[in-house]
Amino acid sequence: MKKLSILGGTGSIGLQTLDVIRKSAKELKLIGVTANSSIEKMIEIIDEFKPKYVGMMDSSSALKIKEYCTENNFDIEVLEGMEGLIKIASLEEIDMVVTSVVGMIGLKPTMAAIEAKKDIALANKETLVVAGELVMQAAKDNGVKILPVDSEHSAIFQSLRGNSLDSLKKIILTASGGPFRGRKIDELKEISLEEALNHPNWSMGKKITIDSATLMNKGLEVIEAHWLFNCSYDNIQVVVHPQSIIHSMVEYKDASIIAQLGSPDMRLPIQYALNYPERKEEVAKSIDFWKISKLTFERPDLETFKCLRLAYEAGKKGGLVPTVLNAANEVAVQFFLDKKIKFLEIGDIIEESINYFNVECKKELSLDNVIELDRKVREYVACNRG
């Protein structure tokens, strides 16, 4: 039986991971789980899965969970803050950590899990965006497998099975195009929050949904793919595929292309990562090709959706530039969710931040410098746009 910890158990990916565990109760067991402040959802998880460890980032939420466990005589250790995340990510009795927290917050516990020699089912793309070189080297040094949970990277991973990376010519990363596919800049000036949160294919958390609308999500995935598969940015091609049936493809040096297809359901890549290298009974609906009328492909509009262009540029520059990109994006997206800025200002804020921190980005890439620059960027954006 594989024993798991989930970082971010009450979010979209976390809840779908629990669904996979629920369907494979004989093979998978939840030992530790964390959340930010979702008390009601965490209580539901405690009642059903009886984990040994629970972590809450928010102190008052942790206190309420402690009270609940005491009242119900649950033998559960309740932890709080970043220390709690790190402990639950590196528990001696677990085999794998599912990192499904959103944002930079996933970096420290992921590194702690790697150093504790725990395999990683990675859904927290920001970890590789800001510190991909450090994370991949640590995984190599500790003999740890990093198994991608993003549908696109899982598709690439599956399409590469049985072949050497030396035979890889190009990664073809598919994108749905989000809710504003085909629109031009003038049509996006007065976009409402409700429109941006209305994704045509996927059910995701708010932050990732907005990233999908700006195409920043795809930009972050480009950087993630670079580190996961040691592929040059010039050989990572983004293709808009509105149907979200082909999750990504790889082209080999002989011009053969292998793709992974499936319904747009995150439980598929989650299940594959948790049970790798085995495949289990289906957790999502099969595709009926008699009912699919067409599969189409388009070039992304990098002028209208400049977040994708900025991500490519940041990735190619490397070092600490992706840290600025990610931090500015996280703050800008939150401002948009709070209705403090307009949709197109997200890209503007990111571009301004990269230009402002040009000198700072030339410092050595280290975990301390990543964390420090992330803090500075967030403060800069908050002071200038908050």
C-alpha positions, 0 to 999 in steps of 0.5 A, a space after each residue: 500500500 502506498 502512503 500519501 500526504 497531500 499538500 492542499 487537500 481542500 483545493 480542486 486538485 486535492 479534492 480530486 486526489 481524494 476521489 482517486 484515493 477513494 476509488 483505490 482504497 486498497 492501494 492508497 492511504 492518506 496519512 497527512 493532509 494540509 489546507 489553508 483555512 477551509 475548516 468545513 472541507 477539512 472536517 469532511 476529510 478527517 471524518 472520512 479518511 482519518 489521517 494521522 496528521 493535519 496541517 492548517 496554514 491559518 492559525 485560528 483554523 488550526 485551533 478549530 480543527 484541534 478542538 474538533 479532533 479533541 471533541 471527537 476523540 480523533 488521534 490526529 496531530 494538528 499542525 499549523 503554518 509553514 512548519 506544519 506543511 514541511 513536517 507533513 511533506 517529510 513524514 517518515 511513514 509516507 511514500 509520496 507527496 502530492 503537492 497541490 497547493 497553488 503558488 510559491 508557497 509550495 516550494 519549501 515543503 516540496 524541497 523538504 519532501 525531496 530531501 526526505 527522499 519522498 517521491 513527488 506527484 507535482 501539481 504545484 507548477 510554481 515550484 519548478 517555475 521559480 526554482 526548477 534547476 534547484 528542484 531537479 538537481 535535488 531530486 537527482 541527488 536524492 533519487 526522487 521521482 517527480 511525477 507530473 500531475 498537470 494534464 499536459 505534462 502527464 501527457 508528455 511523460 506518458 508519450 515519452 515512455 519507452 523512449 530516450 530524451 535523446 530522441 526527442 525533437 519537440 514538445 507540443 504543449 496544447 492549450 484550450 485557449 481559455 474563455 477569450 480565445 480569438 478575441 483581440 486586445 480591444 475586446 478584453 479591456 472591460 472583461 469582468 471577473 465572472 467572464 474570466 472565471 467561466 472556463 469552457 472545459 476545465 473545472 479549476 481553482 480561481 487562480 488557475 482559471 484566471 491564469 488560463 484566461 490570460 494564458 499565463 498558465 500555459 506560460 508557466 507550463 512551458 517553463 515547467 516542461 523545460 525543467 521536467 524534460 530537459 527541453 530547450 525553449 525553442 523546442 517547446 511549441 504551444 498549440 491552441 486546441 479548443 477541444 482539450 482532448 489531446 493533452 499534449 504531444 511529443 515529436 521525435 527526431 524521425 518526425 513521428 508524433 505521439 500524443 496522449 488523449 483523454 477526457 478533460 478530467 484531472 483525475 486521469 493524470 492524478 491517478 497515473 501519477 499516484 499509481 505509476 508505473 501501473 494503470 488502474 481502472 478508469 476514474 473518468 469517462 472514456 472518449 467516444 470518437 464517433 461523437 467527436 466531430 473534429 479536433 482543431 489547432 491554432 497558433 496562440 496570439 502572443 500580442 493579445 495574450 502577452 503573458 505567454 510571451 513574457 513567460 517564454 522570455 523569462 524562461 529563456 533569460 533564466 536565473 531569477 527572472 521567472 521568480 519575478 514573473 511568478 510573484 508579480 503574476 500571483 499578486 496581480 491575479 489576486 488584485 483582479 480577483 479582488 476587483 482592484 485592477 482590470 484584466 489586461 493590467 495583469 500582463 502590464 504589472 508582470 512586464 513592469 516588474 520584470 523591467 524594474 527588477 532587472 538588476 536584482 535578477 542577476 544575483 545567484 540562483 539560490 533558494 534564499 535569493 528566490 524567497 527574498 526576491 519573491 518577497 520584494 516583488 510582492 511588496 513592490 506590486 502591492 505598493 504600486 498597484 494595491 
